[in-house]
Amino acid sequence: MARLSPSSSQGDRQQTDRFDLSALFEFSNIVNASLDLNFILGHFLLTIMGKILSTRGIILLKKEEEKFAVKTTKGIHTELLNTEIVCKKIPQRIVYVQREDARKYPWLKLFREQGISVLIPLLVRERIFGIAGFSPLQKIKKLGQKEETYIKSLANIAATAIEKSLIIEEVKQVNRRLDGKVQELNTLFEMSKEFNAALDAERLLKLLSFSLLGQVGTSRYFVCLKKERAMQVVLSRLQKELSPLCLEAISTIQQPTLIESLTKKPYKVFCSMLKDAGVQVLVPLKIQNEVKGILGVGERMRGGEYTQTDLEFLSSLGNLAMISLENARLFRDAIEKQKMEDELLIAREIQKGLLPSVLPAIPHYDIAATNISSKQVGGDYYDVIRLSETKVLVAIGDVSGKGTPASLLMANLQAAIHALVPLGLTLPELSARVNDLIFENTTSDKFITFFLAIIDSETKSLMYVNAGHNPPYILHKDGTLERLDKGGIIFGVMKTMMPYEQGTAQLNEGEALILFTDGVSEAMSKEGEELGEPKLEEVIKANATEPAEKILNEIVAAVQQHSTGTTQYDDITMVVVRGI
């Protein structure tokens, strides 16, 4: 405690009283006992103003690098509150405003205009985070040494209390943000359970609609989803419809965006349209970082601007709904795919039932046949029909296309062949009748390549008609291959205008007739190369002396080896007749 000498004047005693150390302890106790920043700033300001008999006071606190904001004032107009100024090179000492070089410290202008003559930096660990300014009642050039020391002490005590208050306030703000995030996560968790339980797109959109009303508090919103490369509105509660051009433009937005910020092309031209429709925020809905839709929301019923936290919540909510909508679509597609596969399985079984289960036997010939289905239902067909004790009709065909339509056309072909063969028609007549039936009962994009032959075991010969099918081979004893290519147009393209040409050939002992579909010669390797007829001929010649079953199996093995590592996309169908 300072002591006054007996000779001290009354003014000296008053000054000593004002700068008594006990007052410092009391000041320290008061400001450090409070966490209220406004109280600390106000008490600090009033204390110094009382000590140096100042009529005006001001405190600025640092907001960011070199930027300070007015936080409290006394004797100065309150409009100055929150005013921000840039203060560079602030001296770490008491500053007498009128004595400093205005060119070196241009930020002093604010204090001169407000009549502030003394500035005290607020320091913590030699770091300036605030400035306090005063205007002593008496004009002075400089405070006394004792006054400066006392005021610096007050400023240091206040600086520590202010920093503590700021830290506590920051911690409170962080805690409030964390509490808000926890609340948002709990809300999103509960909503995710609702979304995940729904696999219907209409119900999901209703849930999203209720969430926007209940959680976001807006009655104006829209959702558009990308379908066939274009945005289509699937849910809308807007005042006006948005044009396709507007939807196309906003589909390129990558982040949650306030409409007010759409000031650049191509969005600027649609900004007024979105505002007129009542939209304030756009949120992209993404799947694997690709925009699949857009959520737009309007003004909240309780009012207020959308904050960054609001945008983050809207993004989480929208993308949660988008994932559920995508899952619903995939589930629906899986159901449709399974249904289609079940139908194809039934069609494949029906198709198998149309092929001969047992091949008829005729003298002097050994017959083998096979049909290996691909993943899809195809339209391959083969048949061996006994005509007499010495004659059989051998046929093979390939219907264009895949799936149920091809299998149904193949069934019609089989029925036509079985209905017409007993009539005893010649092969050209039979071919013409079948072609006309197919042409009259199918569309122009459906056609059939077909080969049929009658083998006579007495004459060791065959008659045949080839309607655009891969020409079958006859492997002669001398190792040469003969192609059977005489006939006419493929079935179903046009009505028969020219009679089909009938070809003849010999099929003697030791010779073989090989019929095949393009699933054999055009089998693809994993490198994308076809097996090709040269390779097929090589396999046939290598097995020239083998039975029909062996020749057939070796060709199938060659096809499967060539296609190793790839999916079989076409049926493998063959008939082999060998003279014995």
ChimeraX attribute file (.defattr): number of C-alpha atoms within 10 A of each C-alpha:
attribute: neighborCount
match mode: 1-to-1
recipient: residues
	/A:1	10
	/A:2	10
	/A:3	9
	/A:4	12
	/A:5	9
	/A:6	7
	/A:7	7
	/A:8	9
	/A:9	11
	/A:10	9
	/A:11	9
	/A:12	13
	/A:13	15
	/A:14	11
	/A:15	15
	/A:16	17
	/A:17	17
	/A:18	19
	/A:19	20
	/A:20	15
	/A:21	15
	/A:22	13
	/A:23	15
	/A:24	17
	/A:25	12
	/A:26	11
	/A:27	19
	/A:28	19
	/A:29	13
	/A:30	15
	/A:31	24
	/A:32	18
	/A:33	11
	/A:34	15
	/A:35	18
	/A:36	17
	/A:37	19
	/A:38	14
	/A:39	14
	/A:40	22
	/A:41	23
	/A:42	18
	/A:43	16
	/A:44	26
	/A:45	25
	/A:46	18
	/A:47	19
	/A:48	21
	/A:49	20
	/A:50	13
	/A:51	16
	/A:52	20
	/A:53	16
	/A:54	22
	/A:55	18
	/A:56	21
	/A:57	27
	/A:58	25
	/A:59	25
	/A:60	25
	/A:61	20
	/A:62	19
	/A:63	14
	/A:64	10
	/A:65	10
	/A:66	14
	/A:67	15
	/A:68	21
	/A:69	20
	/A:70	22
	/A:71	21
	/A:72	20
	/A:73	23
	/A:74	17
	/A:75	13
	/A:76	16
	/A:77	9
	/A:78	12
	/A:79	9
	/A:80	16
	/A:81	16
	/A:82	14
	/A:83	11
	/A:84	16
	/A:85	17
	/A:86	13
	/A:87	16
	/A:88	13
	/A:89	9
	/A:90	14
	/A:91	12
	/A:92	13
	/A:93	13
	/A:94	17
	/A:95	18
	/A:96	19
	/A:97	20
	/A:98	15
	/A:99	11
	/A:100	12
	/A:101	10
	/A:102	13
	/A:103	9
	/A:104	10
	/A:105	15
	/A:106	13
	/A:107	16
	/A:108	22
	/A:109	14
	/A:110	12
	/A:111	18
	/A:112	14
	/A:113	8
	/A:114	18
	/A:115	19
	/A:116	25
	/A:117	23
	/A:118	24
	/A:119	22
	/A:120	22
	/A:121	24
	/A:122	27
	/A:123	21
	/A:124	17
	/A:125	6
	/A:126	8
	/A:127	10
	/A:128	17
	/A:129	21
	/A:130	23
	/A:131	22
	/A:132	24
	/A:133	28
	/A:134	28
	/A:135	23
	/A:136	22
	/A:137	12
	/A:138	10
	/A:139	8
	/A:140	12
	/A:141	12
	/A:142	14
	/A:143	15
	/A:144	10
	/A:145	9
	/A:146	12
	/A:147	17
	/A:148	16
	/A:149	13
	/A:150	19
	/A:151	21
	/A:152	18
	/A:153	15
	/A:154	21
	/A:155	23
	/A:156	18
	/A:157	22
	/A:158	24
	/A:159	24
	/A:160	18
	/A:161	25
	/A:162	29
	/A:163	18
	/A:164	17
	/A:165	20
	/A:166	15
	/A:167	13
	/A:168	15
	/A:169	15
	/A:170	12
	/A:171	12
	/A:172	12
	/A:173	12
	/A:174	12
	/A:175	12
	/A:176	12
	/A:177	13
	/A:178	12
	/A:179	12
	/A:180	13
	/A:181	14
	/A:182	12
	/A:183	12
	/A:184	19
	/A:185	14
	/A:186	12
	/A:187	15
	/A:188	19
	/A:189	13
	/A:190	11
	/A:191	18
	/A:192	16
	/A:193	10
	/A:194	13
	/A:195	23
	/A:196	16
	/A:197	11
	/A:198	17
	/A:199	18
	/A:200	16
	/A:201	18
	/A:202	13
	/A:203	13
	/A:204	21
	/A:205	19
	/A:206	12
	/A:207	17
	/A:208	22
	/A:209	21
	/A:210	15
	/A:211	18
	/A:212	20
	/A:213	16
	/A:214	11
	/A:215	16
	/A:216	19
	/A:217	17
	/A:218	20
	/A:219	19
	/A:220	22
	/A:221	24
	/A:222	21
	/A:223	24
	/A:224	21
	/A:225	22
	/A:226	18
	/A:227	11
	/A:228	7
	/A:229	9
	/A:230	15
	/A:231	22
	/A:232	17
	/A:233	19
	/A:234	14
	/A:235	17
	/A:236	18
	/A:237	18
	/A:238	19
	/A:239	14
	/A:240	14
	/A:241	14
	/A:242	17
	/A:243	12
	/A:244	12
	/A:245	11
	/A:246	17
	/A:247	20
	/A:248	15
	/A:249	17
	/A:250	20
	/A:251	22
	/A:252	15
	/A:253	16
	/A:254	16
	/A:255	15
	/A:256	21
	/A:257	17
	/A:258	19
	/A:259	20
	/A:260	12
	/A:261	11
	/A:262	16
	/A:263	12
	/A:264	9
	/A:265	9
	/A:266	13
	/A:267	18
	/A:268	15
	/A:269	14
	/A:270	21
	/A:271	20
	/A:272	15
	/A:273	16
	/A:274	24
	/A:275	16
	/A:276	15
	/A:277	18
	/A:278	20
	/A:279	24
	/A:280	22
	/A:281	22
	/A:282	27
	/A:283	28
	/A:284	28
	/A:285	30
	/A:286	19
	/A:287	13
	/A:288	7
	/A:289	9
	/A:290	11
	/A:291	18
	/A:292	22
	/A:293	27
	/A:294	28
	/A:295	25
	/A:296	27
	/A:297	25
	/A:298	23
	/A:299	19
	/A:300	17
	/A:301	12
	/A:302	8
	/A:303	9
	/A:304	8
	/A:305	10
	/A:306	15
	/A:307	10
	/A:308	12
	/A:309	13
	/A:310	14
	/A:311	18
	/A:312	15
	/A:313	20
	/A:314	23
	/A:315	20
	/A:316	17
	/A:317	24
	/A:318	24
	/A:319	21
	/A:320	20
	/A:321	22
	/A:322	25
	/A:323	18
	/A:324	23
	/A:325	23
	/A:326	15
	/A:327	17
	/A:328	18
	/A:329	15
	/A:330	13
	/A:331	14
	/A:332	15
	/A:333	12
	/A:334	12
	/A:335	12
	/A:336	12
	/A:337	12
	/A:338	12
	/A:339	12
	/A:340	14
	/A:341	15
	/A:342	12
	/A:343	15
	/A:344	19
	/A:345	16
	/A:346	14
	/A:347	19
	/A:348	22
	/A:349	12
	/A:350	14
	/A:351	22
	/A:352	16
	/A:353	11
	/A:354	16
	/A:355	18
	/A:356	15
	/A:357	9
	/A:358	9
	/A:359	15
	/A:360	12
	/A:361	16
	/A:362	17
	/A:363	13
	/A:364	15
	/A:365	23
	/A:366	18
	/A:367	21
	/A:368	20
	/A:369	22
	/A:370	19
	/A:371	17
	/A:372	15
	/A:373	20
	/A:374	16
	/A:375	16
	/A:376	17
	/A:377	26
	/A:378	28
	/A:379	27
	/A:380	31
	/A:381	27
	/A:382	26
	/A:383	22
	/A:384	23
	/A:385	18
	/A:386	18
	/A:387	15
	/A:388	10
	/A:389	12
	/A:390	16
	/A:391	19
	/A:392	21
	/A:393	20
	/A:394	22
	/A:395	22
	/A:396	24
	/A:397	29
	/A:398	26
	/A:399	23
	/A:400	18
	/A:401	17
	/A:402	17
	/A:403	17
	/A:404	21
	/A:405	17
	/A:406	21
	/A:407	25
	/A:408	17
	/A:409	20
	/A:410	24
	/A:411	19
	/A:412	16
	/A:413	23
	/A:414	19
	/A:415	12
	/A:416	17
	/A:417	18
	/A:418	13
	/A:419	10
	/A:420	15
	/A:421	16
	/A:422	9
	/A:423	9
	/A:424	10
	/A:425	12
	/A:426	14
	/A:427	23
	/A:428	21
	/A:429	16
	/A:430	19
	/A:431	29
	/A:432	22
	/A:433	19
	/A:434	20
	/A:435	25
	/A:436	17
	/A:437	17
	/A:438	23
	/A:439	20
	/A:440	14
	/A:441	12
	/A:442	13
	/A:443	11
	/A:444	11
	/A:445	9
	/A:446	18
	/A:447	22
	/A:448	27
	/A:449	20
	/A:450	29
	/A:451	28
	/A:452	25
	/A:453	20
	/A:454	22
	/A:455	26
	/A:456	23
	/A:457	19
	/A:458	11
	/A:459	12
	/A:460	16
	/A:461	14
	/A:462	20
	/A:463	18
	/A:464	25
	/A:465	26
	/A:466	30
	/A:467	26
	/A:468	19
	/A:469	26
	/A:470	21
	/A:471	19
	/A:472	22
	/A:473	20
	/A:474	24
	/A:475	23
	/A:476	19
	/A:477	15
	/A:478	9
	/A:479	13
	/A:480	11
	/A:481	18
	/A:482	14
	/A:483	14
	/A:484	22
	/A:485	20
	/A:486	17
	/A:487	23
	/A:488	21
	/A:489	23
	/A:490	19
	/A:491	28
	/A:492	24
	/A:493	19
	/A:494	15
	/A:495	16
	/A:496	19
	/A:497	9
	/A:498	9
	/A:499	13
	/A:500	20
	/A:501	17
	/A:502	18
	/A:503	17
	/A:504	15
	/A:505	15
	/A:506	16
	/A:507	25
	/A:508	20
	/A:509	14
	/A:510	17
	/A:511	21
	/A:512	29
	/A:513	24
	/A:514	21
	/A:515	26
	/A:516	27
	/A:517	26
	/A:518	19
	/A:519	22
	/A:520	23
	/A:521	20
	/A:522	16
	/A:523	24
	/A:524	23
	/A:525	19
	/A:526	12
	/A:527	10
	/A:528	10
	/A:529	12
	/A:530	17
	/A:531	21
	/A:532	15
	/A:533	13
	/A:534	10
	/A:535	14
	/A:536	17
	/A:537	16
	/A:538	11
	/A:539	18
	/A:540	23
	/A:541	16
	/A:542	13
	/A:543	15
	/A:544	20
	/A:545	15
	/A:546	16
	/A:547	20
	/A:548	24
	/A:549	17
	/A:550	15
	/A:551	24
	/A:552	26
	/A:553	15
	/A:554	16
	/A:555	21
	/A:556	20
	/A:557	13
	/A:558	16
	/A:559	25
	/A:560	19
	/A:561	12
	/A:562	18
	/A:563	20
	/A:564	12
	/A:565	11
	/A:566	14
	/A:567	13
	/A:568	20
	/A:569	16
	/A:570	24
	/A:571	24
	/A:572	24
	/A:573	24
	/A:574	26
	/A:575	24
	/A:576	25
	/A:577	24
	/A:578	26
	/A:579	19
	/A:580	15
